[in-house]
Amino acid sequence: MNLKDIKTAYFLGIGGIGMSAIARYFNHIGLQVLGYDKTETPLTKKLSEEGMQIHYHDDPNYVINLHLNKENTLVVLTPAIPKDHQEWAWFKTNLFTIQKRSQVLGILSEAYKTIGVAGTHGKTTTSTMVAHILTSSAVKCNAFLGGISSNYQTNLLLHPETESKNAADQFTVVEADEFDRSFLTLHPFLSVITSTDADHLDIYGEHGAMQESFLEYANKLVNGGTLFIKEGLDIIPKVKVNYKTYGLNQSAQIYASNIRINEAEHIFDLNIDSKIISDLSLGIPGMHNIENAVAASAAAIYAGVSETELRTALASFKGVKRRFEYIIKESNRIFIDDYAHHPEELKAIISSVKRMYPNLPLVASFQPHLFSRTRDFAEDFAKALSMVDHLLLLDIYPARELPIEGVSSSMLLENITCAKKELVSKEQLLETVAQLKPHLFLTLGAGDIDALVQPIKKVLE
């Protein structure tokens, strides 16, 4: 099906962060957008306010009563939809065109000059940073993001000439997701790979298979483009396209130097193509974010952004919701929320927070995400979480998985060596935070721990 022939798009799992960005795009260009999701959330409410029709019960009769024309209706599917979903079965039986979210994103990436940002961590912040730099400059872009930009309060950014005939000359920024090998549908002109640490082993089986997938993504670069790849990644020797390494060390081809940190203010010099762009100030904290900024700046410069535009955009970047997000930032109390759910991400956020606030004991709550991930990286999780001073550990958030025998938060807690540690329920977490009133508090995890952020904020205030 040609996208130009579509009049209606029906999303199975419309409330997903990646799905909702495409839904917003289709809604913007004038398609009728309908969809199902399991639960009403602030995001689905926002989509409804924007004119999309959403329901929350798996009901084939609901779909039948819409009287959709299969000749001009596209059904978009998220991998999170279970195989026994009745609406999905009805669409299959009645021979509707059904595409995975990644396939639709792949079609869109072919129509534009695409910048794809991949990596087991760092991709959401880096892609959002690239999109902000381009949007703030004369270059402009569309962007399909994997998080809600704090600058724009949305996961979809639109080029002011989205519907013009010059789509092939417009940049589109996409978060290239390795889950389910989704990023292999993309056709990037500029590309970033931030990391290839082991993850999603429930999909890939073993780390080597995942790295092969990243290598395939790296080599999908459109002729004439450039790949910016984190220095030291194992796949670099096998990359066959034009690439440049980046990082925080002079051994990388593009790197940050003269890094100065004063609490939340991070300043650095960018060394790129025999030039030094001095005294760049980054609007968000964290050494890992300076590294993300090096990659984002390189991609933006190659897209045509000027040094002056880059300087202004980096300073005004506010980050992404749930990525090193300050919930409370006062002289006597700091509360930060972060999506970190992989040991390397935990290590990055915890070390950054401790570096910025060395005199305050760090109390943190972590909600493990997936039984398989907890099992596969139990030792690394324990090491990372042992860095905090007082850990409040929640039960594992199962997401798409059934329990695995012997895998639990209690198992994880046994191997954590921080000074104070305890397993708590969500209710107990609020009570404990109310008793402790920590001066430095961190919530971590990709499950539903974010639903506790505002109640915790009230307790702390």
GUSE-745123 format. One record per residue (C-alpha): x, y negated, z. Coordinates in pm, whole numbers, plus 32768, in hexadecimal, padded with zeros to 4 digits. Layout:
REM residues N
XYZ ...
REM end
This chain:
REM residues 461
800080008000 807F7EA67FA3 80627DB280C5 7FC47CB77FD5 7E9B7DA47FAD 7E4E7DB28121 7D247CF681AD 7D057DA582FF 7E0F7E2883EE 7DAB7F158507 7EB17F42861A 7EBB807B86F2 7F757FF28822 7F4E7E8187CF 7FC67E13892A 812A7E9388F8 822D7D7F88E4 829F7DE28786 81407E328708 80B07CE88780 81B87C2086C0 814F7CC38577 7FDF7C9A85D4 801A7B27860B 80CA7B0C84BC 7FAA7BB68403 7EB07ADC84BC 7F7779A58457 7F7379FD82E4 7DF97A2C82EA 7DBE7BA28314 7CA77C2783EF 7D607CBE851A 7CBD7DC485F6 7D4F7EB486EF 7D477FA8880F 7E147FAE894E 7DF8807C8A88 7DFB7F588B7B 7DA27DE78B73 7ED47D138BC4 7F287B9F8BBD 7FBA7BDC8A61 7E837C8589D4 7DAC7B718A69 7E867A7489B1 7E5F7B36886B 7CE47B2F8899 7CF279B888D3 7DB2799B878B 7C8E7A3F86D3 7CE27BB486D3 7BD77CB5872B 7C577DAA8833 7BB07EC788F0 7C2D7FAF8A05 7B7E810089D7 7BED821288E8 7AA5822A8828 7A86829D86BC 791D822186B6 799D80C086F5 7A7980DE85C1 7962817984EF 787D80548542 79807F5E84BD 793E7FE5835C 7AA87FB582F5 7B0A7FD88187 7C2C80CD8173 7C9D80348028 7D037EEA80CF 7D367F50823E 7E8B7F9B82CF 7E9F805D8416 7FDB800C84DD 804D810D85DD 813580F8870A 81F8822F877A 815B81FD88D2 800782778853 7FCF83E388C3 7FA684ED87B6 7E478545882F 7DC683E08801 7C6883F8876A 7C6C82B486A1 7DB883158605 7D23846985AA 7BF683C18509 7CD282DE8434 7DA3840C83C5 7C6F84DE8371 7BDD83C182A4 7D24838881E6 7D6D82238252 7ECA819B8211 7F8581C2835E 80DE812B8391 81BE812B84C3 82117FD4854D 8378800784DB 830A804E8377 82407F0C8367 83657E4983F7 84417EEC82EF 835C7E7281D8 83607D128268 84DB7D1B828D 84FA7D6A811A 84317C3780BC 85107B43817E 86827B0B81C1 868D7BD38302 876C7BB78433 87507CFC84F8 87CB7D178660 87FF7E7786E6 88917F0A8825 88317FDE894F 88367E9D8A1B 88597D2D89CC 878A7D35888F 86587C7B8911 871D7B5889A3 880A7B488877 86F67B548770 862E7A4E882D 876779758844 87A5799486CC 86397939868A 864B780A876F 878D778A86D1 86FD77AA8570 85AA771785D4 865975EE8678 872975B2853E 86DE755283D8 86F776C38375 85B1773A8421 853678A2842C 8422799A8471 84667A79859E 83CC7BBD861A 844C7BD8877F 844B7CEB8886 83FF7BFA89A3 834C7AB489EA 842F798C89A3 8435789A8AC8 846B777989D6 833677C68903 825E78A789E4 822E79A188C8 82D47ACB8820 82927A4986BE 833979198626 82D1789E84CE 839777EC83C1 82E076A98365 82D0772B81FE 826B78928250 816B78A28139 823E77F8802F 82BE78B47EFF 842678A67F7B 840E79C28076 85517A5F7FFA 860E79248062 8575791281BE 861C79B382EC 85597AA683C3 85E97B1B8510 85817C738588 85D67D4086BA 86597E898629 85DD7F998714 869D80E18729 857C819987D2 84EC829E86E4 85F5822885E5 851081048593 862C801D8524 867D80FA83F9 85538064833D 85F57F09833F 86B97E5C8229 87947D5782DA 88657C4F822B 89127BF18372 89217CEE848A 898F7D0585F7 89DA7E3C86C5 8A057DE68836 8A367F4288CC 8A0F80B58883 8A0C814489E4 8954828C8A12 87DA82608A36 869582FC89B6 8730845689D2 85CC84DE89DA 85C08473886B 872884A887F9 878D85D588CA 88F3856088FA 89C1842188E5 8A70847F87A1 8927849886E4 88C3833F8762 8A0F82AB86F3 89E383448599 889782908586 893D814585E3 8A46818484D9 893781BE83D6 889580768440 89E47FC0842A 8A1B803A82C7 88BF7FCF8252 893A7E69822E 88C67DBF80ED 89E37D717FFB 8A927C2C8047 8A2E7C2B81B5 8AFA7C4982F3 8AE17D298424 8B497C9B8578 8BA07DC08657 8C0E7DC887C4 8D837E0587DF 8DE37F648849 8CAD802487DA 8D008189876E 8C4F816C861F 8D29804C859C 8E28812884E2 8D0D81C48416 8C60807C83B6 8C6B8051823B 8BD97EF28219 8C717D998251 8C8B7D6583C9 8D277C8C84D7 8D5B7CF18641 8CF17C0C875E 8D1F7C0588D6 8DB87B5289FE 8F217BAF89AF 901C7B2588B5 903A7C7F881C 8EE37C45877A 8ED07B818634 8DC77A9886C6 8DDE7A57883C 8D9A79718962 8EBC78D18A1D 8EEF77CE8B2E 8DB6784D8BE2 8D4D77778D0C 8C3377D38DF9 8B9876F18EFD 8A6877AB8F85 896B77A78E67 8A3E76CE8D7F 8B0E779B8C8B 8BFD76E98B9D 8CE377848A99 8DA5774B8956 8D4478118821 8E627891874A 8DE278E385EE 8E8F78F7849C 8FCA783C850F 8EF9772585AB 8EAF76D28715 8D5E763A8773 8DA875AE88CC 8CD675808A05 8B98763789A1 8AA276388AC3 89B2775F8ADF 885877208B6E 884578748C1D 893979188D13 89FE7A5E8D0A 8B497ACD8C72 8A897BC98B9E 89C17AA68B11 8AFF79EF8AAB 8B507B2889E4 89F17B258950 8A2179B588FA 8B647A02883B 8AA67AF9875D 89787A158733 8A5378E786E3 8B1679AB85DE 89D87A1F8530 894678C0853B 8A81781F84AB 8A86791C838F 891778C68351 897777598321 894A76B78477 8A36759184B9 8B18757185EA 8A47744E866E 890375138645 89A1764086F1 8A1675718819 88BE74D88853 88057623882A 88DF76ED891A 88BD75E48A29 874175E08A04 8712775B89FB 863277C88B1C 864C793E8AE8 85427A4D8ADC 84367AA88BD7 84B97BB88CC0 86217B8D8C4F 86E27AE78D6C 85A67A1C8DAC 85AD79338ED8 846279568F93 84DA788090B8 860E77A590A2 863676D391DB 875D767592B5 86FA777293C0 8657788092EA 869D792A919C 85AF7A2A9101 860C7ABB8FAC 85447BB68EDD 85E67C8F8DCF 85777DA58CE3 86B97E6E8D1A 86727FE48D08 87C080798C94 88F4809A8D76 89C47FB08C9D 88B27EA78CAD 889B7ECD8E26 8A147EA98E46 8A0D7D6C8D6F 88F57CBB8E29 89647D208F89 8AD17CBE8F50 8A667B718EB5 89807B1D8FDA 8A8D7B7A90DA 8B8E7AA8901E 8AA6797A901B 8A3779969188 8B607A3C923A 8B0079C59396 899C7A4E9399 89467BBC93E3 888F7C4F92B7 87467D0192F7 86BD7DB191C2 85947E899164 85B37F7B9040 84A7804B8F95 854381658EC6 84AA818D8D69 847182EE8CE0 84C084398D88 85AA849C8C6B 8677835A8C80 8691837C8DFB 870984E48DD3 87FE849B8CB7 88A783718D63 887383BF8ED6 89E483988F2E 8A08824E8E70 88C681C58F08 894982199064 8A9381659022 89E9802B8F9B 88E6801790B1 89F2804A91BB 8A6E7EEC9160 894A7E449215 89467E08938C 87E47E8193D1 871E7F5792DA 85A47F8592DA 856C80A591E7 841680E7914B 8396822F90BA 83E482818F4E 82FF81DF8E4C 82A483038D63 8233823C8C2D 820283438B1B 829284678BE6 8219857A8CCD 82DC85B88E11 841C86878DFE 845A87798F1C 85668702900B 857685A18F76 850084919063 856083489102 85B9840A9241 86BD84CA9176 874C838190FC 874C82E49258 882383FC92EA 894D839A9211 89328220923F 8A38819B9331 89D280339377 89C17FBD94E2 88467FCF94F9 87598099941D 85F3810E9436 84E281A69360 83A780D09361 824F80CD92C4 81D37F969210 81087F369342 82307F6D9429 830C7E9D9344 82367D68937F 82317DA794F6 83AB7DDA9503 83F37CA19438 830B7BDD951C 83D07C5B964B 852B7C2B95B7 84EE7ADC950B 86347B0F9446 86F179DC93CE 875E7A999293 86667B929201 865D7C5190BB 85497D239018 85C07E198F0E 85157F0C8E22 84507F3F8CE0 83167FDF8D72 82017F208E24 82DC7E7F8F30 82997D368E7A 81357D408F07 81D07D0E9060 829B7BDA9001 818F7AD6904A 811D7B7D9191 828B7B879201 82B37A1A91A0 818979BF9280 821D7A87939F 836C79D9937C 82D6787E935D 
REM end
